[in-house]
Amino acid sequence: MEVKGTLKVVNTTQVVSDKFSKREFVLTTNDMYPQDILFQLTQDKCTLLDMFKVGDKVEVSFNLRGREWTNPQGEVKYFNSLEAWKIFKDTNVEHNATDGPVENDNLPF
């Protein structure tokens, strides 16, 4: 799956254990009703965010992950996560009136 938006939060990498590290970030979508969506990167993918900063327009490719967990009281819980695996600058960003004039070379006159 893919989604475009603006980086709102970029966290540092968290080392959870000797064998697992993760890095979370929040993307605000470009939809009519923008959503703030939490994604995570894991292991060697954590460095993908190193070249980006808050405010950058990006496109994120991700997988939806789900898992079951039983807590110490025996209750079964379910969790979802959005596992990003590719991030790149969105070069197809629409410009608005505050970005300056847009020239149209296809005018009929």
Z-matrix of the N, CA and C atoms (Angstrom, degrees):
N
C 1 1.431
C 2 1.525 1 108.83
N 3 1.318 2 115.38 1 157.56
C 4 1.466 3 120.53 2 -179.40
C 5 1.524 4 110.00 3 -138.47
N 6 1.319 5 115.13 4 149.98
C 7 1.457 6 121.04 5 176.56
C 8 1.526 7 108.50 6 -148.69
N 9 1.340 8 115.61 7 144.83
C 10 1.454 9 121.58 8 177.20
C 11 1.516 10 109.66 9 -109.62
N 12 1.328 11 115.59 10 149.51
C 13 1.449 12 119.25 11 177.92
C 14 1.513 13 111.79 12 177.19
N 15 1.326 14 114.69 13 -165.30
C 16 1.459 15 123.06 14 -178.25
C 17 1.523 16 108.94 15 -114.20
N 18 1.337 17 115.66 16 132.25
C 19 1.463 18 119.36 17 177.28
C 20 1.523 19 109.58 18 -66.04
N 21 1.314 20 116.23 19 123.11
C 22 1.463 21 122.12 20 -179.19
C 23 1.527 22 111.59 21 -102.57
N 24 1.328 23 116.29 22 -39.43
C 25 1.471 24 122.81 23 -179.82
C 26 1.514 25 108.07 24 -138.35
N 27 1.339 26 116.15 25 134.97
C 28 1.462 27 121.87 26 174.36
C 29 1.522 28 107.07 27 -128.83
N 30 1.319 29 116.68 28 108.89
C 31 1.462 30 121.51 29 -178.65
C 32 1.518 31 111.63 30 -89.34
N 33 1.321 32 115.71 31 164.69
C 34 1.461 33 121.16 32 175.95
C 35 1.525 34 108.83 33 -80.73
N 36 1.310 35 116.00 34 164.86
C 37 1.460 36 121.50 35 179.14
C 38 1.525 37 110.00 36 -71.22
N 39 1.322 38 116.13 37 134.04
C 40 1.463 39 122.51 38 176.41
C 41 1.521 40 108.71 39 -105.65
N 42 1.336 41 116.32 40 125.51
C 43 1.458 42 120.67 41 175.75
C 44 1.520 43 107.13 42 -90.31
N 45 1.320 44 116.46 43 106.22
C 46 1.459 45 122.46 44 -176.38
C 47 1.523 46 110.63 45 -80.29
N 48 1.331 47 116.79 46 -39.46
C 49 1.464 48 122.69 47 177.43
C 50 1.521 49 107.91 48 -155.45
N 51 1.315 50 116.10 49 179.40
C 52 1.476 51 120.48 50 178.94
C 53 1.526 52 111.65 51 -59.84
N 54 1.318 53 116.40 52 -26.37
C 55 1.463 54 120.70 53 -174.53
C 56 1.526 55 113.72 54 -111.45
N 57 1.348 56 117.48 55 2.29
C 58 1.467 57 118.09 56 -176.42
C 59 1.523 58 111.43 57 -144.48
N 60 1.338 59 115.24 58 128.27
C 61 1.464 60 121.38 59 173.20
C 62 1.524 61 108.02 60 -134.98
N 63 1.345 62 115.07 61 152.82
C 64 1.465 63 119.86 62 -179.47
C 65 1.519 64 109.19 63 -144.80
N 66 1.326 65 114.74 64 157.75
C 67 1.458 66 122.32 65 177.48
C 68 1.515 67 107.87 66 -139.04
N 69 1.322 68 116.96 67 125.83
C 70 1.452 69 121.25 68 -178.10
C 71 1.519 70 111.18 69 -104.39
N 72 1.328 71 115.25 70 151.19
C 73 1.455 72 121.51 71 174.48
C 74 1.522 73 109.14 72 -149.51
N 75 1.327 74 115.14 73 157.21
C 76 1.463 75 121.24 74 179.98
C 77 1.521 76 108.44 75 -116.31
N 78 1.308 77 115.45 76 133.44
C 79 1.456 78 123.83 77 178.38
C 80 1.521 79 108.46 78 -116.37
N 81 1.340 80 117.25 79 130.47
C 82 1.457 81 121.78 80 172.94
C 83 1.520 82 107.46 81 -95.27
N 84 1.329 83 116.91 82 120.57
C 85 1.463 84 120.71 83 -175.26
C 86 1.521 85 111.42 84 -71.05
N 87 1.331 86 115.67 85 163.16
C 88 1.457 87 123.17 86 179.93
C 89 1.527 88 112.04 87 -93.02
N 90 1.316 89 118.52 88 15.12
C 91 1.462 90 122.49 89 -175.32
C 92 1.519 91 112.36 90 -70.55
N 93 1.343 92 115.98 91 169.13
C 94 1.456 93 121.20 92 175.24
C 95 1.531 94 109.97 93 -56.58
N 96 1.322 95 116.36 94 -37.84
C 97 1.460 96 122.87 95 175.81
C 98 1.521 97 106.91 96 -116.91
N 99 1.347 98 117.89 97 87.33
C 100 1.468 99 121.83 98 -174.33
C 101 1.527 100 112.37 99 -56.42
N 102 1.311 101 114.80 100 142.14
C 103 1.462 102 122.98 101 178.90
C 104 1.522 103 109.24 102 -119.90
N 105 1.328 104 116.66 103 140.99
C 106 1.460 105 121.60 104 172.32
C 107 1.514 106 107.41 105 -94.09
N 108 1.332 107 116.72 106 115.11
C 109 1.457 108 122.13 107 -172.62
C 110 1.523 109 109.74 108 -117.12
N 111 1.339 110 115.90 109 129.53
C 112 1.455 111 122.60 110 179.17
C 113 1.525 112 109.88 111 -88.70
N 114 1.324 113 116.25 112 126.96
C 115 1.462 114 123.36 113 175.93
C 116 1.518 115 108.33 114 -119.19
N 117 1.331 116 115.53 115 163.03
C 118 1.452 117 119.41 116 172.40
C 119 1.521 118 110.14 117 -135.09
N 120 1.313 119 114.11 118 149.57
C 121 1.461 120 123.32 119 171.52
C 122 1.524 121 105.90 120 -114.65
N 123 1.330 122 117.87 121 146.47
C 124 1.455 123 119.86 122 179.17
C 125 1.524 124 110.88 123 -129.63
N 126 1.330 125 113.42 124 156.23
C 127 1.454 126 123.75 125 175.89
C 128 1.535 127 112.12 126 52.64
N 129 1.321 128 118.43 127 -127.39
C 130 1.469 129 122.00 128 -176.30
C 131 1.525 130 113.08 129 -69.24
N 132 1.323 131 118.19 130 -14.21
C 133 1.471 132 121.60 131 179.00
C 134 1.538 133 112.16 132 -76.03
N 135 1.340 134 118.34 133 -13.36
C 136 1.467 135 121.76 134 -177.98
C 137 1.530 136 111.83 135 -58.02
N 138 1.309 137 117.26 136 -29.65
C 139 1.465 138 120.73 137 -177.68
C 140 1.527 139 112.88 138 -76.75
N 141 1.323 140 118.67 139 -9.08
C 142 1.464 141 120.68 140 179.74
C 143 1.528 142 112.19 141 -58.80
N 144 1.327 143 117.43 142 -28.26
C 145 1.465 144 121.05 143 -178.46
C 146 1.520 145 113.26 144 -82.28
N 147 1.318 146 118.18 145 -9.79
C 148 1.465 147 121.04 146 -174.82
C 149 1.522 148 113.26 147 -58.75
N 150 1.317 149 117.96 148 -28.63
C 151 1.463 150 120.80 149 -176.59
C 152 1.527 151 113.39 150 -92.48
N 153 1.339 152 117.07 151 4.35
C 154 1.463 153 120.96 152 -177.97
C 155 1.519 154 111.04 153 -118.56
N 156 1.351 155 114.44 154 161.13
C 157 1.467 156 120.06 155 176.96
C 158 1.525 157 108.87 156 -137.96
N 159 1.317 158 115.46 157 164.44
C 160 1.456 159 121.27 158 177.62
C 161 1.529 160 108.89 159 -55.69
N 162 1.327 161 116.58 160 135.11
C 163 1.460 162 122.25 161 -179.34
C 164 1.515 163 113.94 162 99.17
N 165 1.345 164 117.38 163 -15.47
C 166 1.465 165 120.23 164 178.16
C 167 1.520 166 110.82 165 -68.14
N 168 1.335 167 116.04 166 141.73
C 169 1.462 168 122.72 167 174.36
C 170 1.521 169 106.78 168 -88.32
N 171 1.331 170 116.56 169 123.97
C 172 1.458 171 120.70 170 -175.25
C 173 1.516 172 111.41 171 -137.15
N 174 1.321 173 114.24 172 165.44
C 175 1.458 174 122.01 173 169.56
C 176 1.523 175 106.55 174 -120.80
N 177 1.325 176 115.75 175 132.69
C 178 1.456 177 122.16 176 -176.18
C 179 1.517 178 109.41 177 -117.07
N 180 1.328 179 116.34 178 128.93
C 181 1.466 180 121.82 179 170.63
C 182 1.518 181 106.98 180 -99.15
N 183 1.332 182 116.97 181 134.69
C 184 1.460 183 119.68 182 -173.86
C 185 1.525 184 111.28 183 -151.28
N 186 1.327 185 114.12 184 163.43
C 187 1.460 186 122.33 185 173.42
C 188 1.520 187 108.31 186 -116.45
N 189 1.321 188 116.68 187 144.87
C 190 1.449 189 122.48 188 174.57
C 191 1.524 190 107.36 189 -88.33
N 192 1.333 191 115.95 190 124.46
C 193 1.462 192 121.47 191 -179.71
C 194 1.525 193 109.40 192 -116.32
N 195 1.300 194 117.13 193 143.08
C 196 1.456 195 122.63 194 176.63
C 197 1.516 196 109.55 195 -135.71
N 198 1.324 197 116.13 196 148.61
C 199 1.456 198 119.25 197 179.45
C 200 1.526 199 110.71 198 -151.44
N 201 1.316 200 113.55 199 156.03
C 202 1.452 201 121.62 200 177.40
C 203 1.523 202 109.02 201 -104.59
N 204 1.337 203 116.19 202 142.94
C 205 1.457 204 121.26 203 178.66
C 206 1.516 205 108.67 204 -141.99
N 207 1.313 206 116.57 205 136.42
C 208 1.459 207 121.61 206 176.37
C 209 1.517 208 108.32 207 -106.40
N 210 1.332 209 116.48 208 120.86
C 211 1.465 210 120.07 209 -177.99
C 212 1.534 211 110.13 210 -77.61
N 213 1.333 212 117.85 211 171.72
C 214 1.468 213 120.72 212 -177.61
C 215 1.535 214 114.32 213 -59.71
N 216 1.344 215 117.66 214 -22.02
C 217 1.464 216 120.81 215 177.50
C 218 1.533 217 112.48 216 -85.38
N 219 1.329 218 117.09 217 0.52
C 220 1.455 219 121.36 218 177.84
C 221 1.521 220 114.23 219 89.34
N 222 1.339 221 117.95 220 3.61
C 223 1.464 222 121.05 221 178.82
C 224 1.530 223 109.55 222 -80.35
N 225 1.321 224 115.31 223 135.54
C 226 1.460 225 120.75 224 178.07
C 227 1.518 226 108.85 225 -89.94
N 228 1.318 227 116.26 226 129.09
C 229 1.466 228 123.01 227 178.73
C 230 1.526 229 108.09 228 -122.03
N 231 1.331 230 115.23 229 154.79
C 232 1.458 231 121.21 230 177.84
C 233 1.516 232 109.17 231 -124.01
N 234 1.318 233 116.05 232 139.43
C 235 1.456 234 122.46 233 -178.86
C 236 1.520 235 109.60 234 -129.91
N 237 1.324 236 114.96 235 146.47
C 238 1.461 237 122.42 236 174.34
C 239 1.517 238 109.04 237 -119.63
N 240 1.316 239 116.60 238 149.82
C 241 1.459 240 121.06 239 172.89
C 242 1.520 241 108.29 240 -144.98
N 243 1.322 242 115.08 241 153.93
C 244 1.458 243 121.71 242 176.85
C 245 1.518 244 106.52 243 -106.58
N 246 1.316 245 115.93 244 107.76
C 247 1.461 246 123.01 245 -174.19
C 248 1.535 247 109.71 246 -95.36
N 249 1.335 248 115.53 247 102.62
C 250 1.471 249 120.47 248 -179.68
C 251 1.529 250 109.38 249 -74.72
N 252 1.330 251 116.00 250 143.46
C 253 1.456 252 119.50 251 178.07
C 254 1.527 253 112.15 252 -132.37
N 255 1.337 254 116.95 253 -7.89
C 256 1.469 255 120.08 254 175.73
C 257 1.521 256 108.13 255 -153.21
N 258 1.344 257 115.53 256 136.60
C 259 1.465 258 121.97 257 177.00
C 260 1.519 259 107.42 258 -136.49
N 261 1.327 260 116.34 259 131.67
C 262 1.462 261 118.79 260 174.40
C 263 1.515 262 109.95 261 -145.84
N 264 1.338 263 115.63 262 157.08
C 265 1.465 264 120.99 263 179.83
C 266 1.514 265 109.52 264 -61.38
N 267 1.320 266 115.51 265 138.00
C 268 1.458 267 121.75 266 177.02
C 269 1.517 268 107.53 267 -85.15
N 270 1.315 269 116.61 268 101.87
C 271 1.463 270 121.21 269 -177.80
C 272 1.521 271 111.89 270 -86.04
N 273 1.319 272 117.49 271 -4.12
C 274 1.458 273 122.18 272 -178.97
C 275 1.531 274 109.68 273 -107.57
N 276 1.334 275 115.99 274 47.97
C 277 1.457 276 121.70 275 -177.89
C 278 1.519 277 109.16 276 -85.45
N 279 1.340 278 116.08 277 131.58
C 280 1.470 279 120.13 278 176.98
C 281 1.517 280 108.84 279 -73.65
N 282 1.328 281 116.47 280 141.66
C 283 1.453 282 121.89 281 178.53
C 284 1.520 283 109.10 282 -99.51
N 285 1.328 284 116.36 283 144.71
C 286 1.457 285 119.49 284 177.65
C 287 1.521 286 109.56 285 -108.43
N 288 1.310 287 116.98 286 -177.83
C 289 1.463 288 121.81 287 -173.30
C 290 1.525 289 112.59 288 -61.16
N 291 1.305 290 118.61 289 -25.62
C 292 1.463 291 120.18 290 -178.94
C 293 1.525 292 112.26 291 -78.07
N 294 1.328 293 117.07 292 -9.91
C 295 1.460 294 120.66 293 179.90
C 296 1.526 295 112.26 294 -82.14
N 297 1.304 296 118.56 295 -5.70
C 298 1.457 297 121.11 296 -179.05
C 299 1.512 298 111.14 297 108.59
N 300 1.335 299 116.70 298 177.76
C 301 1.454 300 120.19 299 -176.08
C 302 1.524 301 112.35 300 -69.89
N 303 1.303 302 114.47 301 146.65
C 304 1.456 303 120.92 302 175.00
C 305 1.518 304 106.83 303 -110.07
N 306 1.315 305 115.36 304 124.98
C 307 1.469 306 119.03 305 -179.36
C 308 1.501 307 110.04 306 -93.56
N 309 1.321 308 115.25 307 140.54
C 310 1.455 309 121.45 308 178.08
C 311 1.514 310 107.28 309 -118.53
N 312 1.335 311 116.46 310 110.06
C 313 1.460 312 121.28 311 -178.10
C 314 1.529 313 112.47 312 -82.81
N 315 1.318 314 118.20 313 -0.25
C 316 1.454 315 121.01 314 -178.39
C 317 1.526 316 112.62 315 -101.92
N 318 1.316 317 117.91 316 28.63
C 319 1.457 318 121.55 317 179.91
C 320 1.524 319 110.62 318 -71.52
N 321 1.322 320 118.55 319 143.43
C 322 1.473 321 120.80 320 -176.19
C 323 1.530 322 113.58 321 -77.65
N 324 1.305 323 119.73 322 2.29
C 325 1.466 324 121.10 323 -179.50
C 326 1.494 325 112.34 324 -128.70
